[in-house]
Structures are given as structure tokens and as C-alpha cells.
């Protein structure tokens, strides 16, 4: 699995979810979009929500 500055991809996804409460829904949507772009750029599979 790829390592993003000490964070796993699942941890990065969880960070986006947790910041929704504090940063607001629009900011969380932008962060999720950026994370998706990063996954695509690195050509790695995006984690699937359970």
C-alpha cells in the first residue's frame, strides 16, 4: 500500500470525513475531490466505503 507522509489511504479518507463537521460540507467535498484526483494521478485504487 502507498504511504502518504505517514498516513495510509484509509487514514486520509477518514481525515476528510472527520473534518466535515469542523470545516463544513463544501470544504469536505473539495477535499474528497482532491483526494480522488490524487488517487487517479498515482494510478491507485480508491478505497471503497463499507
HTML snippet that shows the backbone in 3Dmol.js (N, CA, C, O; Angstrom):
<script src="https://3Dmol.org/build/3Dmol-min.js"></script>
<div id="view" style="width:600px;height:400px;position:relative"></div>
<script>
const pdb = `
ATOM      1  N   UNK A   1       0.844  -1.192   0.000  1.00  0.00           N
ATOM      2  CA  UNK A   1       0.000   0.000   0.000  1.00  0.00           C
ATOM      3  C   UNK A   1       0.880   1.244   0.000  1.00  0.00           C
ATOM      4  O   UNK A   1       1.949   1.265   0.611  1.00  0.00           O
ATOM      5  N   UNK A   2       0.420   2.269  -0.687  1.00  0.00           N
ATOM      6  CA  UNK A   2       1.148   3.531  -0.746  1.00  0.00           C
ATOM      7  C   UNK A   2       1.146   4.201   0.620  1.00  0.00           C
ATOM      8  O   UNK A   2       0.250   3.994   1.439  1.00  0.00           O
ATOM      9  N   UNK A   3       2.173   5.005   0.837  1.00  0.00           N
ATOM     10  CA  UNK A   3       2.298   5.736   2.086  1.00  0.00           C
ATOM     11  C   UNK A   3       2.330   7.224   1.763  1.00  0.00           C
ATOM     12  O   UNK A   3       3.184   7.676   1.000  1.00  0.00           O
ATOM     13  N   UNK A   4       1.414   7.981   2.332  1.00  0.00           N
ATOM     14  CA  UNK A   4       1.319   9.411   2.069  1.00  0.00           C
ATOM     15  C   UNK A   4       1.761  10.193   3.302  1.00  0.00           C
ATOM     16  O   UNK A   4       0.933  10.587   4.123  1.00  0.00           O
ATOM     17  N   UNK A   5       3.050  10.411   3.427  1.00  0.00           N
ATOM     18  CA  UNK A   5       3.559  11.188   4.546  1.00  0.00           C
ATOM     19  C   UNK A   5       3.260  10.557   5.891  1.00  0.00           C
ATOM     20  O   UNK A   5       3.018  11.263   6.870  1.00  0.00           O
ATOM     21  N   UNK A   6       3.274   9.242   5.946  1.00  0.00           N
ATOM     22  CA  UNK A   6       2.998   8.548   7.198  1.00  0.00           C
ATOM     23  C   UNK A   6       1.547   8.150   7.359  1.00  0.00           C
ATOM     24  O   UNK A   6       1.209   7.418   8.289  1.00  0.00           O
ATOM     25  N   UNK A   7       0.687   8.613   6.479  1.00  0.00           N
ATOM     26  CA  UNK A   7      -0.740   8.289   6.547  1.00  0.00           C
ATOM     27  C   UNK A   7      -1.083   7.279   5.454  1.00  0.00           C
ATOM     28  O   UNK A   7      -0.612   7.392   4.323  1.00  0.00           O
ATOM     29  N   UNK A   8      -1.901   6.299   5.799  1.00  0.00           N
ATOM     30  CA  UNK A   8      -2.369   5.372   4.774  1.00  0.00           C
ATOM     31  C   UNK A   8      -3.534   6.013   4.027  1.00  0.00           C
ATOM     32  O   UNK A   8      -4.081   7.025   4.465  1.00  0.00           O
ATOM     33  N   UNK A   9      -3.901   5.429   2.921  1.00  0.00           N
ATOM     34  CA  UNK A   9      -5.017   5.972   2.141  1.00  0.00           C
ATOM     35  C   UNK A   9      -6.308   5.933   2.941  1.00  0.00           C
ATOM     36  O   UNK A   9      -7.111   6.863   2.857  1.00  0.00           O
ATOM     37  N   UNK A  10      -6.523   4.886   3.710  1.00  0.00           N
ATOM     38  CA  UNK A  10      -7.726   4.816   4.544  1.00  0.00           C
ATOM     39  C   UNK A  10      -7.733   5.924   5.591  1.00  0.00           C
ATOM     40  O   UNK A  10      -8.779   6.501   5.886  1.00  0.00           O
ATOM     41  N   UNK A  11      -6.565   6.216   6.149  1.00  0.00           N
ATOM     42  CA  UNK A  11      -6.483   7.287   7.143  1.00  0.00           C
ATOM     43  C   UNK A  11      -6.752   8.648   6.504  1.00  0.00           C
ATOM     44  O   UNK A  11      -7.399   9.501   7.112  1.00  0.00           O
ATOM     45  N   UNK A  12      -6.267   8.853   5.299  1.00  0.00           N
ATOM     46  CA  UNK A  12      -6.538  10.114   4.596  1.00  0.00           C
ATOM     47  C   UNK A  12      -8.029  10.273   4.334  1.00  0.00           C
ATOM     48  O   UNK A  12      -8.581  11.361   4.496  1.00  0.00           O
ATOM     49  N   UNK A  13      -8.672   9.197   3.934  1.00  0.00           N
ATOM     50  CA  UNK A  13     -10.116   9.242   3.688  1.00  0.00           C
ATOM     51  C   UNK A  13     -10.861   9.571   4.989  1.00  0.00           C
ATOM     52  O   UNK A  13     -11.809  10.357   4.980  1.00  0.00           O
ATOM     53  N   UNK A  14     -10.442   8.985   6.076  1.00  0.00           N
ATOM     54  CA  UNK A  14     -11.079   9.234   7.370  1.00  0.00           C
ATOM     55  C   UNK A  14     -10.884  10.677   7.819  1.00  0.00           C
ATOM     56  O   UNK A  14     -11.786  11.270   8.411  1.00  0.00           O
ATOM     57  N   UNK A  15      -9.729  11.239   7.545  1.00  0.00           N
ATOM     58  CA  UNK A  15      -9.470  12.642   7.883  1.00  0.00           C
ATOM     59  C   UNK A  15     -10.462  13.543   7.158  1.00  0.00           C
ATOM     60  O   UNK A  15     -10.990  14.487   7.745  1.00  0.00           O
ATOM     61  N   UNK A  16     -10.717  13.254   5.878  1.00  0.00           N
ATOM     62  CA  UNK A  16     -11.687  14.054   5.119  1.00  0.00           C
ATOM     63  C   UNK A  16     -13.057  13.972   5.790  1.00  0.00           C
ATOM     64  O   UNK A  16     -13.721  14.993   5.969  1.00  0.00           O
ATOM     65  N   UNK A  17     -13.482  12.763   6.162  1.00  0.00           N
ATOM     66  CA  UNK A  17     -14.785  12.607   6.810  1.00  0.00           C
ATOM     67  C   UNK A  17     -14.858  13.366   8.133  1.00  0.00           C
ATOM     68  O   UNK A  17     -15.862  14.014   8.428  1.00  0.00           O
ATOM     69  N   UNK A  18     -13.798  13.284   8.920  1.00  0.00           N
ATOM     70  CA  UNK A  18     -13.809  13.922  10.239  1.00  0.00           C
ATOM     71  C   UNK A  18     -13.786  15.446  10.158  1.00  0.00           C
ATOM     72  O   UNK A  18     -14.319  16.117  11.042  1.00  0.00           O
ATOM     73  N   UNK A  19     -13.186  15.990   9.126  1.00  0.00           N
ATOM     74  CA  UNK A  19     -13.126  17.449   9.003  1.00  0.00           C
ATOM     75  C   UNK A  19     -14.441  18.051   8.533  1.00  0.00           C
ATOM     76  O   UNK A  19     -14.615  19.268   8.594  1.00  0.00           O
ATOM     77  N   UNK A  20     -15.362  17.232   8.070  1.00  0.00           N
ATOM     78  CA  UNK A  20     -16.647  17.739   7.598  1.00  0.00           C
ATOM     79  C   UNK A  20     -17.347  18.560   8.668  1.00  0.00           C
ATOM     80  O   UNK A  20     -17.893  19.622   8.371  1.00  0.00           O
ATOM     81  N   UNK A  21     -17.340  18.092   9.893  1.00  0.00           N
ATOM     82  CA  UNK A  21     -18.020  18.779  10.991  1.00  0.00           C
ATOM     83  C   UNK A  21     -17.403  20.150  11.239  1.00  0.00           C
ATOM     84  O   UNK A  21     -18.118  21.128  11.460  1.00  0.00           O
ATOM     85  N   UNK A  22     -16.085  20.220  11.201  1.00  0.00           N
ATOM     86  CA  UNK A  22     -15.395  21.466  11.546  1.00  0.00           C
ATOM     87  C   UNK A  22     -15.242  22.417  10.362  1.00  0.00           C
ATOM     88  O   UNK A  22     -15.366  23.631  10.519  1.00  0.00           O
ATOM     89  N   UNK A  23     -14.973  21.870   9.181  1.00  0.00           N
ATOM     90  CA  UNK A  23     -14.707  22.720   8.022  1.00  0.00           C
ATOM     91  C   UNK A  23     -15.954  23.005   7.201  1.00  0.00           C
ATOM     92  O   UNK A  23     -15.992  23.963   6.428  1.00  0.00           O
ATOM     93  N   UNK A  24     -16.962  22.178   7.368  1.00  0.00           N
ATOM     94  CA  UNK A  24     -18.184  22.352   6.606  1.00  0.00           C
ATOM     95  C   UNK A  24     -18.245  21.410   5.414  1.00  0.00           C
ATOM     96  O   UNK A  24     -17.229  20.924   4.917  1.00  0.00           O
ATOM     97  N   UNK A  25     -19.460  21.175   4.983  1.00  0.00           N
ATOM     98  CA  UNK A  25     -19.691  20.220   3.908  1.00  0.00           C
ATOM     99  C   UNK A  25     -19.019  20.622   2.596  1.00  0.00           C
ATOM    100  O   UNK A  25     -18.406  19.767   1.957  1.00  0.00           O
ATOM    101  N   UNK A  26     -19.107  21.894   2.161  1.00  0.00           N
ATOM    102  CA  UNK A  26     -18.449  22.265   0.898  1.00  0.00           C
ATOM    103  C   UNK A  26     -16.937  22.017   0.923  1.00  0.00           C
ATOM    104  O   UNK A  26     -16.373  21.544  -0.063  1.00  0.00           O
ATOM    105  N   UNK A  27     -16.292  22.328   2.022  1.00  0.00           N
ATOM    106  CA  UNK A  27     -14.847  22.100   2.131  1.00  0.00           C
ATOM    107  C   UNK A  27     -14.527  20.611   2.103  1.00  0.00           C
ATOM    108  O   UNK A  27     -13.528  20.204   1.511  1.00  0.00           O
ATOM    109  N   UNK A  28     -15.360  19.800   2.734  1.00  0.00           N
ATOM    110  CA  UNK A  28     -15.142  18.355   2.735  1.00  0.00           C
ATOM    111  C   UNK A  28     -15.312  17.782   1.331  1.00  0.00           C
ATOM    112  O   UNK A  28     -14.567  16.887   0.932  1.00  0.00           O
ATOM    113  N   UNK A  29     -16.280  18.286   0.588  1.00  0.00           N
ATOM    114  CA  UNK A  29     -16.471  17.834  -0.798  1.00  0.00           C
ATOM    115  C   UNK A  29     -15.242  18.185  -1.636  1.00  0.00           C
ATOM    116  O   UNK A  29     -14.785  17.370  -2.438  1.00  0.00           O
ATOM    117  N   UNK A  30     -14.710  19.386  -1.455  1.00  0.00           N
ATOM    118  CA  UNK A  30     -13.499  19.780  -2.184  1.00  0.00           C
ATOM    119  C   UNK A  30     -12.314  18.899  -1.802  1.00  0.00           C
ATOM    120  O   UNK A  30     -11.530  18.503  -2.665  1.00  0.00           O
ATOM    121  N   UNK A  31     -12.179  18.592  -0.521  1.00  0.00           N
ATOM    122  CA  UNK A  31     -11.087  17.736  -0.058  1.00  0.00           C
ATOM    123  C   UNK A  31     -11.227  16.328  -0.622  1.00  0.00           C
ATOM    124  O   UNK A  31     -10.236  15.732  -1.046  1.00  0.00           O
ATOM    125  N   UNK A  32     -12.438  15.791  -0.634  1.00  0.00           N
ATOM    126  CA  UNK A  32     -12.672  14.458  -1.184  1.00  0.00           C
ATOM    127  C   UNK A  32     -12.347  14.436  -2.676  1.00  0.00           C
ATOM    128  O   UNK A  32     -11.785  13.463  -3.179  1.00  0.00           O
ATOM    129  N   UNK A  33     -12.696  15.496  -3.369  1.00  0.00           N
ATOM    130  CA  UNK A  33     -12.395  15.599  -4.796  1.00  0.00           C
ATOM    131  C   UNK A  33     -10.886  15.634  -5.027  1.00  0.00           C
ATOM    132  O   UNK A  33     -10.379  14.982  -5.940  1.00  0.00           O
ATOM    133  N   UNK A  34     -10.182  16.385  -4.210  1.00  0.00           N
ATOM    134  CA  UNK A  34      -8.721  16.460  -4.328  1.00  0.00           C
ATOM    135  C   UNK A  34      -8.080  15.107  -4.045  1.00  0.00           C
ATOM    136  O   UNK A  34      -7.122  14.719  -4.714  1.00  0.00           O
ATOM    137  N   UNK A  35      -8.601  14.395  -3.066  1.00  0.00           N
ATOM    138  CA  UNK A  35      -8.085  13.076  -2.726  1.00  0.00           C
ATOM    139  C   UNK A  35      -8.327  12.103  -3.881  1.00  0.00           C
ATOM    140  O   UNK A  35      -7.465  11.279  -4.187  1.00  0.00           O
ATOM    141  N   UNK A  36      -9.481  12.194  -4.517  1.00  0.00           N
ATOM    142  CA  UNK A  36      -9.789  11.353  -5.673  1.00  0.00           C
ATOM    143  C   UNK A  36      -8.821  11.648  -6.809  1.00  0.00           C
ATOM    144  O   UNK A  36      -8.326  10.727  -7.459  1.00  0.00           O
ATOM    145  N   UNK A  37      -8.549  12.920  -7.052  1.00  0.00           N
ATOM    146  CA  UNK A  37      -7.598  13.299  -8.096  1.00  0.00           C
ATOM    147  C   UNK A  37      -6.210  12.742  -7.786  1.00  0.00           C
ATOM    148  O   UNK A  37      -5.513  12.274  -8.687  1.00  0.00           O
ATOM    149  N   UNK A  38      -5.809  12.789  -6.528  1.00  0.00           N
ATOM    150  CA  UNK A  38      -4.513  12.247  -6.127  1.00  0.00           C
ATOM    151  C   UNK A  38      -4.449  10.754  -6.401  1.00  0.00           C
ATOM    152  O   UNK A  38      -3.462  10.263  -6.948  1.00  0.00           O
ATOM    153  N   UNK A  39      -5.506  10.022  -6.020  1.00  0.00           N
ATOM    154  CA  UNK A  39      -5.537   8.582  -6.266  1.00  0.00           C
ATOM    155  C   UNK A  39      -5.425   8.302  -7.763  1.00  0.00           C
ATOM    156  O   UNK A  39      -4.689   7.404  -8.173  1.00  0.00           O
ATOM    157  N   UNK A  40      -6.147   9.063  -8.578  1.00  0.00           N
ATOM    158  CA  UNK A  40      -6.105   8.879 -10.027  1.00  0.00           C
ATOM    159  C   UNK A  40      -4.719   9.182 -10.589  1.00  0.00           C
ATOM    160  O   UNK A  40      -4.218   8.458 -11.449  1.00  0.00           O
ATOM    161  N   UNK A  41      -4.111  10.248 -10.103  1.00  0.00           N
ATOM    162  CA  UNK A  41      -2.785  10.635 -10.583  1.00  0.00           C
ATOM    163  C   UNK A  41      -1.749   9.565 -10.264  1.00  0.00           C
ATOM    164  O   UNK A  41      -0.866   9.289 -11.077  1.00  0.00           O
ATOM    165  N   UNK A  42      -1.855   8.966  -9.092  1.00  0.00           N
ATOM    166  CA  UNK A  42      -0.910   7.922  -8.692  1.00  0.00           C
ATOM    167  C   UNK A  42      -1.303   6.554  -9.236  1.00  0.00           C
ATOM    168  O   UNK A  42      -0.604   5.564  -9.018  1.00  0.00           O
ATOM    169  N   UNK A  43      -2.430   6.508  -9.950  1.00  0.00           N
ATOM    170  CA  UNK A  43      -2.939   5.278 -10.543  1.00  0.00           C
ATOM    171  C   UNK A  43      -3.118   4.171  -9.510  1.00  0.00           C
ATOM    172  O   UNK A  43      -2.682   3.037  -9.703  1.00  0.00           O
ATOM    173  N   UNK A  44      -3.769   4.532  -8.416  1.00  0.00           N
ATOM    174  CA  UNK A  44      -4.059   3.545  -7.379  1.00  0.00           C
ATOM    175  C   UNK A  44      -5.577   3.473  -7.182  1.00  0.00           C
ATOM    176  O   UNK A  44      -6.304   4.433  -7.437  1.00  0.00           O
ATOM    177  N   UNK A  45      -6.022   2.320  -6.729  1.00  0.00           N
ATOM    178  CA  UNK A  45      -7.445   2.133  -6.492  1.00  0.00           C
ATOM    179  C   UNK A  45      -7.877   2.928  -5.282  1.00  0.00           C
ATOM    180  O   UNK A  45      -7.193   2.968  -4.259  1.00  0.00           O
ATOM    181  N   UNK A  46      -9.040   3.564  -5.422  1.00  0.00           N
ATOM    182  CA  UNK A  46      -9.604   4.300  -4.299  1.00  0.00           C
ATOM    183  C   UNK A  46     -10.266   3.318  -3.341  1.00  0.00           C
ATOM    184  O   UNK A  46     -10.913   2.361  -3.766  1.00  0.00           O
ATOM    185  N   UNK A  47     -10.097   3.562  -2.049  1.00  0.00           N
ATOM    186  CA  UNK A  47     -10.780   2.691  -1.080  1.00  0.00           C
ATOM    187  C   UNK A  47     -12.296   2.782  -1.267  1.00  0.00           C
ATOM    188  O   UNK A  47     -12.828   3.847  -1.577  1.00  0.00           O
ATOM    189  N   UNK A  48     -12.962   1.685  -1.081  1.00  0.00           N
ATOM    190  CA  UNK A  48     -14.411   1.632  -1.199  1.00  0.00           C
ATOM    191  C   UNK A  48     -15.017   1.672   0.190  1.00  0.00           C
ATOM    192  O   UNK A  48     -14.601   0.931   1.082  1.00  0.00           O
ATOM    193  N   UNK A  49     -16.010   2.546   0.372  1.00  0.00           N
ATOM    194  CA  UNK A  49     -16.673   2.640   1.672  1.00  0.00           C
ATOM    195  C   UNK A  49     -17.385   1.350   1.966  1.00  0.00           C
ATOM    196  O   UNK A  49     -17.942   0.708   1.076  1.00  0.00           O
ATOM    197  N   UNK A  50     -17.359   0.981   3.224  1.00  0.00           N
ATOM    198  CA  UNK A  50     -18.035  -0.246   3.654  1.00  0.00           C
ATOM    199  C   UNK A  50     -19.448   0.021   4.024  1.00  0.00           C
ATOM    200  O   UNK A  50     -20.170  -0.899   4.410  1.00  0.00           O
TER     201      UNK A  50
END
`;
const viewer = $3Dmol.createViewer("view");
viewer.addModel(pdb, "pdb");
viewer.setStyle({}, {cartoon: {color: "spectrum"}});
viewer.zoomTo();
viewer.render();
</script>
